[in-house]
């Protein structure tokens, strides 16, 4: 497998709408998905979309470790031509970072619960319900397929910070909730 170069914010591939994959079982798609998983793990990250590795295709890969999701672990998953359906109106504000925007993170509202579906590299349908961090990861990666970065969803840019400084925002929000 190969490690792929990750596109960084400012590269046009990150703002373009990705094209549907015509044949999910194509060996080249299988190879790309495997390379994306290797790249995601090396970075290290929990999700990666094909546009982030300079491929304008509707493919995402995710891996959700149990320690990041409150006990629910999701193994390496490839979703080709994924779709998301919100399950209810509830939204959650949570921290997000991105391999294409290194060093920063921000508080982003996302649907609390979703159903997602797509096709695996074996050509079989994949359908799951997700909540919390798992749902956040899928929504973040599918956004990449539509040229949307997490910073586009931050309601107030005062909620964007360098990783090392984000504790200041968390402390201020906690103080607001107490008072």
PASEBA-1860 file (N, C-alpha, C; in nm, 3 decimals):
! residues 179
1> XXXXXXXX> 0.084/-0.118/0.000/0.000/0.000/0.000/0.089/0.125/0.000 ~ 0.028/0.236/-0.037/0.103/0.361/-0.047/0.040/0.468/0.041 ~ 0.127/0.553/0.094/0.078/0.671/0.164/0.059/0.781/0.061 ~ -0.056/0.847/0.069/-0.093/0.949/-0.029/-0.070/1.088/0.030 ~ -0.046/1.184/-0.058/-0.028/1.323/-0.015/-0.164/1.383/0.019 ~ -0.173/1.447/0.135/-0.299/1.507/0.180/-0.306/1.652/0.132 ~ -0.415/1.684/0.063/-0.438/1.821/0.018/-0.467/1.910/0.138 ~ -0.415/2.031/0.135/-0.437/2.125/0.244/-0.531/2.237/0.199
9> XXXXXXXX> -0.596/2.298/0.299/-0.690/2.405/0.272/-0.627/2.506/0.176 ~ -0.703/2.544/0.075/-0.656/2.633/-0.029/-0.642/2.562/-0.163 ~ -0.624/2.429/-0.158/-0.616/2.354/-0.284/-0.758/2.340/-0.340 ~ -0.777/2.366/-0.469/-0.912/2.364/-0.527/-0.984/2.229/-0.517 ~ -0.912/2.117/-0.508/-0.978/1.987/-0.499/-1.067/1.978/-0.376 ~ -1.033/2.055/-0.271/-1.112/2.050/-0.147/-1.242/2.129/-0.156 ~ -1.256/2.211/-0.258/-1.377/2.292/-0.273/-1.466/2.246/-0.389 ~ -1.425/2.142/-0.459/-1.502/2.090/-0.572/-1.594/1.978/-0.526
17> XXXXXXXX> -1.706/1.964/-0.592/-1.798/1.853/-0.565/-1.740/1.728/-0.630 ~ -1.726/1.622/-0.551/-1.669/1.497/-0.600/-1.768/1.422/-0.689 ~ -1.715/1.347/-0.783/-1.795/1.270/-0.879/-1.831/1.133/-0.821 ~ -1.952/1.084/-0.850/-1.988/0.949/-0.807/-1.895/0.844/-0.869 ~ -1.874/0.736/-0.796/-1.796/0.624/-0.846/-1.890/0.535/-0.927 ~ -1.853/0.508/-1.050/-1.940/0.428/-1.138/-1.935/0.279/-1.105 ~ -1.814/0.228/-1.076/-1.799/0.085/-1.048/-1.724/0.069/-0.916 ~ -1.797/0.054/-0.805/-1.732/0.040/-0.674/-1.640/-0.081/-0.663
25> XXXXXXXX> -1.657/-0.182/-0.751/-1.574/-0.302/-0.743/-1.449/-0.294/-0.830 ~ -1.428/-0.184/-0.900/-1.309/-0.165/-0.983/-1.184/-0.183/-0.896 ~ -1.087/-0.263/-0.940/-0.965/-0.283/-0.860/-0.892/-0.153/-0.826 ~ -0.900/-0.053/-0.914/-0.836/0.076/-0.885/-0.905/0.146/-0.767 ~ -1.035/0.130/-0.755/-1.109/0.188/-0.642/-1.069/0.115/-0.514 ~ -1.058/-0.017/-0.520/-1.015/-0.097/-0.404/-0.875/-0.053/-0.359 ~ -0.785/-0.033/-0.455/-0.648/0.010/-0.423/-0.649/0.149/-0.360 ~ -0.727/0.241/-0.418/-0.736/0.377/-0.363/-0.789/0.372/-0.221
33> XXXXXXXX> -0.893/0.294/-0.196/-0.951/0.285/-0.061/-0.850/0.230/0.038 ~ -0.774/0.128/-0.001/-0.673/0.072/0.087/-0.564/0.175/0.117 ~ -0.522/0.249/0.014/-0.421/0.354/0.034/-0.476/0.466/0.123 ~ -0.604/0.498/0.108/-0.666/0.600/0.193/-0.666/0.556/0.339 ~ -0.696/0.429/0.364/-0.694/0.380/0.503/-0.553/0.390/0.559 ~ -0.454/0.346/0.484/-0.315/0.356/0.531/-0.276/0.501/0.559 ~ -0.316/0.591/0.471/-0.285/0.734/0.487/-0.355/0.790/0.611 ~ -0.482/0.754/0.629/-0.558/0.801/0.746/-0.491/0.755/0.876
41> XXXXXXXX> -0.452/0.629/0.882/-0.390/0.576/1.003/-0.252/0.637/1.028 ~ -0.178/0.662/0.923/-0.045/0.721/0.936/-0.051/0.866/0.981 ~ -0.157/0.937/0.947/-0.164/1.082/0.967/-0.153/1.131/1.112 ~ -0.206/1.080/1.215/-0.315/0.985/1.228/-0.449/1.058/1.228 ~ -0.551/0.992/1.174/-0.684/1.048/1.172/-0.788/0.940/1.192 ~ -0.914/0.981/1.195/-1.026/0.888/1.212/-1.114/0.884/1.088 ~ -1.082/0.966/0.990/-1.158/0.968/0.867/-1.078/1.037/0.758 ~ -1.109/1.005/0.635/-1.043/1.066/0.520/-1.136/1.053/0.400
49> XXXXXXXX> -1.144/1.159/0.322/-1.226/1.160/0.201/-1.133/1.167/0.079 ~ -1.176/1.106/-0.030/-1.093/1.102/-0.151/-1.044/1.240/-0.196 ~ -1.126/1.346/-0.190/-1.072/1.477/-0.229/-0.951/1.521/-0.145 ~ -0.943/1.472/-0.022/-0.828/1.508/0.062/-0.699/1.447/0.012 ~ -0.708/1.346/-0.074/-0.588/1.286/-0.133/-0.588/1.310/-0.285 ~ -0.645/1.425/-0.322/-0.641/1.475/-0.460/-0.718/1.389/-0.559 ~ -0.821/1.318/-0.509/-0.904/1.236/-0.597/-1.049/1.285/-0.585 ~ -1.103/1.338/-0.692/-1.238/1.394/-0.690/-1.346/1.289/-0.702
57> XXXXXXXX> -1.343/1.190/-0.615/-1.439/1.080/-0.616/-1.514/1.072/-0.484 ~ -1.636/1.019/-0.487/-1.721/1.010/-0.368/-1.688/0.883/-0.290 ~ -1.574/0.889/-0.221/-1.526/0.779/-0.136/-1.479/0.837/-0.005 ~ -1.521/0.774/0.106/-1.466/0.809/0.236/-1.422/0.681/0.307 ~ -1.328/0.697/0.398/-1.289/0.589/0.488/-1.296/0.643/0.630 ~ -1.338/0.556/0.723/-1.345/0.596/0.863/-1.296/0.482/0.951 ~ -1.252/0.517/1.069/-1.222/0.423/1.177/-1.247/0.500/1.306 ~ -1.337/0.449/1.388/-1.372/0.519/1.511/-1.327/0.432/1.629
65> XXXXXXXX> -1.221/0.473/1.699/-1.176/0.395/1.815/-1.273/0.410/1.933 ~ -1.285/0.307/2.012/-1.378/0.306/2.126/-1.349/0.420/2.223 ~ -1.222/0.453/2.244/-1.189/0.558/2.342/-1.229/0.698/2.294 ~ -1.260/0.715/2.166/-1.303/0.845/2.114/-1.454/0.855/2.100 ~ -1.524/0.740/2.119/-1.667/0.742/2.092/-1.751/0.692/2.208 ~ -1.695/0.691/2.327/-1.773/0.647/2.441/-1.799/0.498/2.442 ~ -1.709/0.420/2.386/-1.721/0.275/2.393/-1.757/0.207/2.263 ~ -1.813/0.280/2.167/-1.852/0.220/2.039/-1.735/0.231/1.942
73> XXXXXXXX> -1.680/0.117/1.903/-1.571/0.121/1.808/-1.623/0.082/1.670 ~ -1.572/0.148/1.567/-1.610/0.118/1.430/-1.481/0.081/1.356 ~ -1.474/-0.041/1.302/-1.352/-0.082/1.231/-1.336/-0.005/1.101 ~ -1.222/-0.024/1.036/-1.199/0.041/0.907/-1.319/0.017/0.816 ~ -1.376/0.126/0.768/-1.495/0.119/0.685/-1.474/0.206/0.561 ~ -1.504/0.150/0.446/-1.500/0.224/0.319/-1.645/0.247/0.277 ~ -1.678/0.370/0.245/-1.810/0.403/0.192/-1.793/0.471/0.057 ~ -1.851/0.410/-0.044/-1.847/0.464/-0.178/-1.986/0.520/-0.208
81> XXXXXXXX> -1.989/0.641/-0.262/-2.113/0.712/-0.291/-2.204/0.719/-0.167 ~ -2.148/0.765/-0.053/-2.227/0.766/0.071/-2.337/0.871/0.071 ~ -2.441/0.841/0.148/-2.553/0.933/0.172/-2.579/0.935/0.321 ~ -2.626/1.050/0.368/-2.658/1.068/0.510/-2.803/1.110/0.524 ~ -2.868/1.056/0.625/-3.004/1.095/0.660/-3.006/1.130/0.809 ~ -3.034/1.256/0.844/-3.045/1.291/0.987/-3.162/1.216/1.050 ~ -3.144/1.171/1.173/-3.250/1.104/1.249/-3.293/1.199/1.361 ~ -3.382/1.288/1.327/-3.428/1.388/1.423/-3.361/1.522/1.399
89> XXXXXXXX> -3.406/1.620/1.478/-3.357/1.756/1.464/-3.246/1.792/1.561 ~ -3.216/1.703/1.656/-3.117/1.734/1.761/-2.979/1.757/1.699 ~ -2.914/1.863/1.746/-2.779/1.897/1.702/-2.689/1.899/1.825 ~ -2.560/1.872/1.804/-2.459/1.879/1.910/-2.343/1.964/1.861 ~ -2.289/2.043/1.953/-2.169/2.121/1.926/-2.051/2.037/1.972 ~ -1.951/2.016/1.885/-1.836/1.935/1.923/-1.711/1.980/1.850 ~ -1.596/1.943/1.909/-1.467/1.980/1.851/-1.439/1.897/1.727 ~ -1.386/1.963/1.624/-1.341/1.895/1.504/-1.208/1.954/1.460
97> XXXXXXXX> -1.126/1.867/1.407/-1.003/1.905/1.339/-1.008/1.840/1.202 ~ -0.905/1.862/1.124/-0.905/1.807/0.988/-0.762/1.790/0.941 ~ -0.736/1.677/0.878/-0.602/1.652/0.825/-0.564/1.753/0.716 ~ -0.662/1.816/0.655/-0.637/1.917/0.552/-0.620/2.057/0.609 ~ -0.645/2.072/0.739/-0.629/2.201/0.807/-0.550/2.173/0.936 ~ -0.423/2.136/0.922/-0.347/2.094/1.040/-0.326/2.206/1.141 ~ -0.330/2.166/1.268/-0.299/2.260/1.376/-0.416/2.338/1.431 ~ -0.532/2.330/1.366/-0.649/2.404/1.411/-0.761/2.308/1.446
105> XXXXXXXX> -0.852/2.357/1.530/-0.977/2.286/1.553/-1.082/2.387/1.593 ~ -1.207/2.346/1.577/-1.316/2.437/1.607/-1.439/2.363/1.655 ~ -1.532/2.437/1.713/-1.658/2.381/1.760/-1.760/2.390/1.647 ~ -1.812/2.274/1.609/-1.898/2.261/1.492/-2.030/2.195/1.532 ~ -2.143/2.252/1.492/-2.271/2.184/1.516/-2.292/2.074/1.413 ~ -2.336/1.958/1.460/-2.367/1.844/1.372/-2.492/1.775/1.424 ~ -2.557/1.701/1.336/-2.672/1.619/1.378/-2.625/1.516/1.480 ~ -2.703/1.499/1.585/-2.667/1.404/1.691/-2.676/1.260/1.645
113> XXXXXXXX> -2.777/1.231/1.564/-2.800/1.094/1.516/-2.824/1.096/1.366 ~ -2.763/0.999/1.298/-2.780/0.989/1.154/-2.793/0.842/1.113 ~ -2.843/0.823/0.994/-2.834/0.694/0.924/-2.748/0.724/0.802 ~ -2.653/0.636/0.777/-2.575/0.653/0.655/-2.572/0.524/0.577 ~ -2.556/0.542/0.447/-2.549/0.426/0.359/-2.452/0.455/0.246 ~ -2.400/0.349/0.190/-2.309/0.358/0.077/-2.281/0.217/0.028 ~ -2.180/0.205/-0.054/-2.139/0.077/-0.110/-1.997/0.050/-0.062 ~ -1.970/-0.075/-0.023/-1.835/-0.116/0.014/-1.755/-0.153/-0.110
121> XXXXXXXX> -1.624/-0.175/-0.092/-1.539/-0.211/-0.207/-1.573/-0.348/-0.263 ~ -1.650/-0.426/-0.187/-1.695/-0.556/-0.236/-1.824/-0.545/-0.319 ~ -1.875/-0.422/-0.331/-1.998/-0.399/-0.407/-2.124/-0.417/-0.325 ~ -2.108/-0.454/-0.198/-2.223/-0.477/-0.111/-2.266/-0.347/-0.043 ~ -2.397/-0.332/-0.020/-2.444/-0.212/0.050/-2.398/-0.212/0.196 ~ -2.371/-0.091/0.245/-2.338/-0.069/0.386/-2.441/0.030/0.438 ~ -2.506/-0.003/0.548/-2.602/0.089/0.609/-2.592/0.077/0.760 ~ -2.579/0.192/0.827/-2.567/0.194/0.972/-2.635/0.318/1.027
129> XXXXXXXX> -2.670/0.309/1.155/-2.709/0.428/1.231/-2.592/0.464/1.320 ~ -2.576/0.593/1.342/-2.463/0.641/1.423/-2.509/0.758/1.507 ~ -2.441/0.776/1.619/-2.465/0.892/1.703/-2.333/0.939/1.761 ~ -2.335/1.058/1.820/-2.216/1.111/1.885/-2.099/1.127/1.790 ~ -1.980/1.087/1.838/-1.856/1.105/1.762/-1.860/1.030/1.629 ~ -1.914/0.910/1.630/-1.925/0.830/1.507/-2.004/0.909/1.401 ~ -2.118/0.964/1.440/-2.199/1.044/1.348/-2.124/1.168/1.301 ~ -2.049/1.230/1.391/-1.972/1.351/1.358/-1.868/1.319/1.251
137> XXXXXXXX> -1.796/1.208/1.267/-1.691/1.170/1.171/-1.751/1.150/1.032 ~ -1.860/1.078/1.024/-1.922/1.051/0.893/-1.968/1.182/0.829 ~ -2.033/1.269/0.906/-2.081/1.396/0.850/-1.965/1.482/0.801 ~ -1.857/1.486/0.879/-1.738/1.564/0.842/-1.682/1.514/0.708 ~ -1.668/1.382/0.695/-1.608/1.327/0.573/-1.700/1.344/0.451 ~ -1.829/1.324/0.469/-1.922/1.343/0.357/-1.923/1.489/0.314 ~ -1.909/1.582/0.408/-1.898/1.723/0.370/-1.785/1.745/0.269 ~ -1.671/1.676/0.291/-1.558/1.691/0.198/-1.599/1.657/0.055
145> XXXXXXXX> -1.691/1.565/0.038/-1.733/1.523/-0.096/-1.814/1.631/-0.167 ~ -1.864/1.726/-0.088/-1.941/1.837/-0.144/-1.864/1.969/-0.141 ~ -1.734/1.962/-0.114/-1.650/2.082/-0.113/-1.667/2.167/0.010 ~ -1.716/2.107/0.118/-1.741/2.181/0.243/-1.635/2.141/0.346 ~ -1.573/2.241/0.408/-1.477/2.219/0.516/-1.545/2.250/0.649 ~ -1.496/2.188/0.757/-1.561/2.209/0.887/-1.565/2.356/0.926 ~ -1.465/2.433/0.884/-1.465/2.575/0.921/-1.584/2.650/0.860 ~ -1.641/2.597/0.751/-1.759/2.657/0.690/-1.881/2.642/0.780
153> XXXXXXXX> -1.879/2.547/0.870/-1.995/2.518/0.956/-1.983/2.579/1.095 ~ -1.869/2.639/1.126/-1.852/2.701/1.258/-1.939/2.827/1.262 ~ -2.032/2.835/1.359/-2.125/2.949/1.360/-2.061/3.082/1.400 ~ -1.947/3.075/1.466/-1.880/3.196/1.514/-1.730/3.165/1.512 ~ -1.654/3.237/1.431/-1.511/3.205/1.417/-1.431/3.225/1.545 ~ -1.493/3.281/1.648/-1.427/3.283/1.779/-1.419/3.143/1.839 ~ -1.488/3.046/1.776/-1.485/2.907/1.820/-1.381/2.825/1.743 ~ -1.292/2.892/1.671/-1.182/2.829/1.597/-1.052/2.867/1.664
161> XXXXXXXX> -0.965/2.769/1.689/-0.840/2.798/1.759/-0.732/2.700/1.717 ~ -0.608/2.738/1.744/-0.499/2.643/1.732/-0.520/2.535/1.838 ~ -0.480/2.413/1.807/-0.499/2.301/1.900/-0.451/2.335/2.041 ~ -0.333/2.396/2.049/-0.272/2.425/2.179/-0.348/2.532/2.258 ~ -0.431/2.609/2.193/-0.502/2.718/2.258/-0.651/2.690/2.277 ~ -0.701/2.580/2.226/-0.845/2.554/2.229/-0.899/2.534/2.370 ~ -0.812/2.501/2.465/-0.860/2.486/2.604/-0.917/2.617/2.658 ~ -0.870/2.730/2.604/-0.925/2.860/2.648/-1.072/2.872/2.610
169> XXXXXXXX> -1.106/2.827/2.490/-1.245/2.832/2.445/-1.330/2.738/2.531 ~ -1.279/2.619/2.554/-1.352/2.521/2.635/-1.378/2.576/2.775 ~ -1.280/2.640/2.834/-1.295/2.697/2.968/-1.398/2.809/2.969 ~ -1.394/2.896/2.868/-1.490/3.006/2.860/-1.632/2.954/2.843 ~ -1.650/2.852/2.760/-1.784/2.794/2.741/-1.834/2.727/2.868 ~ -1.746/2.660/2.940/-1.784/2.595/3.065/-1.826/2.700/3.168 ~ -1.753/2.811/3.172/-1.787/2.920/3.266/-1.923/2.981/3.230 ~ -1.951/2.995/3.101/-2.082/3.048/3.058/-2.195/2.956/3.101
177> XXX> -2.172/2.826/3.090/-2.278/2.731/3.127/-2.302/2.727/3.277 ~ -2.198/2.753/3.356/-2.212/2.756/3.501/-2.283/2.882/3.548 ~ -2.260/2.991/3.477/-2.313/3.120/3.520/-2.435/3.152/3.448
END
